Amino acid sequence: MQQELNDGREEKPLFIDDIVKPGKFGVTNSQMIPAIKQVIADDSVEKLRMLRSMYLYSFENSLRYLKKSEREFIQNNLK
């Protein structure tokens, strides 16, 4: 019945642990950039704050590799 209400698509909650998987050297740009892009696509400012608080160094260093519009979204919503 729940699927009927969602027009056949199932939505599941997105957790930080699901989108960022630390590798051999911890969380690097290769994990952080797609995670940031996914959170921005979902318009989830709270998850963006969580990413920043959990992985501050990687988060800040990954910003330079984002599109200008993505950087502006972060700047407007986190400051």
C-alpha positions as CSV (number, residue, x, y, z in Angstrom):
1,M,0.0,0.0,0.0
2,Q,2.9,2.4,0.7
3,Q,4.3,1.8,-2.7
4,E,0.9,2.7,-4.3
5,L,1.0,6.0,-2.5
6,N,4.5,6.7,-3.9
7,D,3.6,5.8,-7.5
8,G,5.6,2.7,-7.4
9,R,8.9,4.2,-6.2
10,E,10.2,3.4,-2.8
11,E,12.0,6.1,-0.9
12,K,14.4,5.2,1.9
13,P,16.2,7.5,4.3
14,L,19.7,8.5,3.3
15,F,22.3,8.2,6.0
16,I,25.8,9.6,6.0
17,D,27.3,6.2,6.4
18,D,25.6,5.1,3.3
19,I,27.1,7.8,1.1
20,V,30.6,8.1,2.6
21,K,32.6,5.0,2.9
22,P,36.1,5.6,4.2
23,G,38.8,3.8,2.2
24,K,42.3,2.8,2.9
25,F,43.4,6.4,3.6
26,G,40.2,7.5,5.3
27,V,37.7,9.8,3.6
28,T,39.2,11.5,0.5
29,N,38.0,13.7,-2.2
30,S,36.9,10.7,-4.3
31,Q,34.4,9.8,-1.6
32,M,33.5,13.3,-0.5
33,I,32.7,15.0,-3.8
34,P,30.0,12.5,-4.9
35,A,28.6,12.6,-1.4
36,I,28.3,16.4,-1.4
37,K,26.8,16.3,-4.9
38,Q,24.2,13.8,-3.8
39,V,23.2,15.7,-0.6
40,I,22.9,19.0,-2.7
41,A,20.7,17.2,-5.2
42,D,18.5,16.1,-2.3
43,D,18.4,19.7,-1.0
44,S,19.3,18.4,2.5
45,V,21.0,21.2,4.4
46,E,21.0,19.1,7.6
47,K,23.0,16.3,6.0
48,L,25.3,18.9,4.5
49,R,26.0,20.2,8.0
50,M,26.6,16.7,9.2
51,L,29.1,15.9,6.4
52,R,30.9,19.1,7.2
53,S,31.0,18.4,11.0
54,M,32.1,14.8,10.6
55,Y,34.7,15.3,7.8
56,L,35.7,18.9,8.0
57,Y,39.1,18.6,6.4
58,S,37.9,16.5,3.4
59,F,34.8,18.6,3.1
60,E,36.7,21.9,2.9
61,N,39.3,20.5,0.5
62,S,36.6,19.1,-1.8
63,L,34.8,22.4,-2.3
64,R,37.2,23.5,-5.0
65,Y,36.2,20.6,-7.2
66,L,32.5,21.4,-7.2
67,K,30.6,23.5,-9.8
68,K,30.1,27.1,-9.0
69,S,26.4,26.6,-8.4
70,E,27.1,23.8,-5.9
71,R,29.6,26.0,-4.0
72,E,27.1,28.8,-3.9
73,F,24.4,26.5,-2.5
74,I,26.8,25.4,0.3
75,Q,27.9,29.0,0.9
76,N,24.3,30.3,1.1
77,N,23.0,27.5,3.4
78,L,25.9,26.9,5.8
79,K,26.9,30.4,6.6
